[in-house]
C-alpha cells in the first residue's frame, strides 16, 4: 500500500486545522436574534433589551381614546393614525395589525400554540391571517388575529383579570421581516391595567412561501371590567 506523500499529508492536516477553527468560531458566526435591533423609547412605549437578544416592550395603552402604534422593524413608537410604518397597535386590551381591514401594510399574523418563545427560531411557512371585519359573534369590534379564537388572553369572571395565553404570535411585518411576539402581562407591578408587556424578537424567514388564511369569525372573549 502506498503511503501518502508529504504534500497530501500537509493538505489533510491543513483541512483538519481549518475545520477545527470553523467549529471553534461557529458560535461567534451565528447571528443572535434581535442583535440588529436598537429600539427607541416613545411617549407611551419603553423597551428593555434582554440577554438573549429579544426585546421586552411595555406599552401604556391606558387611554381608551388613543391607539399606540409600534414599528417592529425599527422598535419605535409611531402614529397609527396614518396608514404608514406601524405593524401593531394597542388600545386597552385590543391589538390590531396593519393588514386586512386595518391598513394596507400587508401585515400578517400566525398563531403558534404549544411552542415556547425561546424554542421558536424559524417562522412557520403557513397559517398566516389578516385582521377581518366583525363577523357573526358577540360585540362589534373587528375580528383581529390577536382577538380571534378566544383572544390573546383568558378572562377570569370572578376576579375580572386578564391573563395572557401561552402562545406565540409570528408577525410578518410591512417590510417582509418575521418577528415572534409573546404577550407577557396586561398589568404593571402596581396592578394598573392596560400596561401591556410583550417580548419579541426577529426570526429566520420560513422555507417556502407563507399563505394568508382567513381568520375564523369566532366569538371574541367577553368584555371585561378594565
N, C-alpha and C positions, 0 to 999 in steps of 0.2 A: 504494500500500500504506500503510495507516495505521500510524503509529508508536506504540509503547507509551506509555501515559501515564506521568507521573512516579510515580503511585501503584503501577501494576503493576510498573514497573521496581524500585521500592523493595522490593516484595514478593519479586521474584526475587532481589535482592541479599541480602535477609534470609534467604531459604531457603538460598542458597548458603553464606552465613556459618554458618548453623546446621548444615548438613551437614558443613562443614569442621570445626566444633567437635566434632561427634559422632565424626567419623573420627579426629580427633586424640586423643580421650579413649577411643576404643574399647578399647584395650588395658587401660586402667585399669578399665573397667567389667567386663571379662571376669573371671569368677571363677578363682582359682588352685586347682587340685586340692589338697585337703587343707588349705586355708587356715583352715578352721574347726576343725581338729584341734589339741588341746592335750594330747598323750599324757602319761601319768604313769608313772614307773618303779615296779616292784614288786620283790619279793624275788628273783624269777627272770627278770624281764623288764626290759630297758632300751631306750630309744628315742633316736634321733638324727634331728632334722629336717633335711631336705635343701633345697637352694636351689630346687628345682622344686616344692616343696610336698609331696613324698612323705615317708614316714617309713621309716627303717631300724630294724628292731627285732631285738634279739638275745634269744633265749630259751635259758635254761640248762635243758635237758631231760636232764641227765646222770643223774639219779636214775630208774632204771627202775621204781621203785615209785610214782612220783608223776607225775600229769598236770598240766601247766601250762596254764591257760585264758587266752585273750586275747579281750577285747571290742573288736571292730574299730570299733564305733560311737563309743566313748569313748577308745580307745587305752589300755586299762588291763588289768592282770592281775586276773583274777577266778578264783574257785574253780570247777573243773569237776566237783566232787563233787555239786553240786546242779544240777538242770536249770533254770538261770536265767542270763541275761546273756551267757555266753560264746558266741562264734561259732566259733572254732577252738581246739583244744587239742593239746598236744605232749607226747610221751613218747619219748625217744631219737629214732629216725628216723620214728616213727609220727605222722601228723597226721590228726585227725578233725574233722568239722564237726557242729554241733548240729542235725542233721536226720536223717530216716530212723531207723536203729537206734540212733543216738547222741544222741537227745534230741528234744524237742517244739518246738524253736525254729523249725523250718521253714527252717533254713539250707540253701541250695542252692549248688552249685558248678559252674561251667563251665570246661572246659579249652580255652584258646585257643593253638593252635600256629601258628608262622610269623608271629608278631606281636611286635614288641619292646615293652617296658614303656612307654616314653615315647610311642610311636605310638598306643597304645590309649587313646582318650579317651571312648568310649561303650560301655556294657555291651552284650553281644550279647543278642538277643531270645529265643534258644532255645539248646538244648544243655545245660541245667542238670540236675544229678543230685543225689541224696542218698546218704548212706552206706548200704550194704547189709549184710545178713548174709553170712557167709562162704559162698562158692559152691564149685563143684567145681574147686578149684585147690590148689596146694601150701600147707600151713600152715592154721591155724585162726583167724587174725585176720579180723575183719570186712573186707569189701571197701569201704574208704573211697574217696572220689573221688580223694584225693591219692595213694592207693596202687594204684588200679586201672590196668590197661593199661600195666604196666611201672613204675608208681610215679613220683613226682616226681623221682626220682634214677636215675642209672645206677650200676652197681656193677662195679668192676674186680676180677676174681677174683685177679689177680696182685699187686695192691697192697692189696686189701681196703679200698679207699677209695670213698666215695660222692661223686658229682658231680651237682649239680642239673641237670635237663634245661632246655633253652632253650624254656620255655613259660610262659605267664602263666595264672593262675587268677583267675576272676572269682567273687567270693563275694557272694551275696545274703544280707545279714545278717538277724538275727531282727527288726530294725526295718524291713526292706524297703529298706535302702540297698544300693548296689552298690560293691564295693571290689575293685580289682585287686591281686593278690598275686604276687610273684615270689620264689621261693626263691633266695637268693644263695649260701649256703655251709652246710656241716654242721660245719666245724671252725673254731676260733678261730685267732688268729695263732700260738699256741703248739702247734697241732695237736691240741688237745683235741676229741674227738668230742662230738656231741650239744649243741653250742653253736650252735644253728640261727640263721641270719641271714636275714631276709626283708625285702623292700622292698614297701611298699604305699601305696595312695592311693585316695581315693574317686573314683567315676566318675559320669558322667551316666547317668541311667536309660535303658534301651533304649526304642526306639519300638515300641509294641505289648507284649503280654504275654509273659512268659517261661514256657515249659512245662518241667515236670520230667520228665526221661527216666530210665529205669532204667540203673544203672551196670552195664556188662557184667561178669560174673563171670569175668574172665580171670586168668591166672596173675600173682600178685604176685611181685616180684623176690625172689630167694633171700636167705635170711638172711645177713647179713654179720657179720664179727667186729668188734664195736664196743665 
